[in-house]
Amino acid sequence: MSAIRPAVRADTATILELIHDLAIYEKEPDAVKTTAGQLEEALFGQSPAIYAHVAEDDQGIQGFALWFLNYSTWEGVHGIYLEDLYVRPSARGKGYGKALLQTLARTAVERGYARVEWSVLNWNEPSISFYRAIGAGPQDEWTTYRLTGEALAGFGALEPAQ
């Protein structure tokens, strides 16, 4: 089993490599635009807004969890939003993903956060089965919306309605 630890600056290149591997797994191999410099600044710059933990064994980093804080206006406290969870294919089934998620759950409990949440692709049955096995449930009454690209630029350029 691996040790789970907070990521350090020296892990940046490996985390970025795993992000690329995740994009391939999610059938979006050309979608990653993030550079090592951007990732390093976001994780370790003057005002970090994202956080990461890695699963490491004697072979090196086998997986990572990248997350940030969200906030529940109804609960009145923060939560953790898990942006990415990825374990190398050769290391799957060894408990790395579970240990990473347990670390985030422990962090949430220790800090008094209300929840840990994430999204999963509808076709990703292995992950869905794993999440259900640990007690996580889908938020079927919610649909995620995203504003990106030209739609984001155009809408953001408009003057707010008075």
Helices and strands as residue ranges (DSSP letters): E 3-6, G 9-11, H 12-25, H 36-44, E 51-57, E 60-72, E 77-87, G 89-91, H 96-111, E 116-118, H 125-133, H 149-157
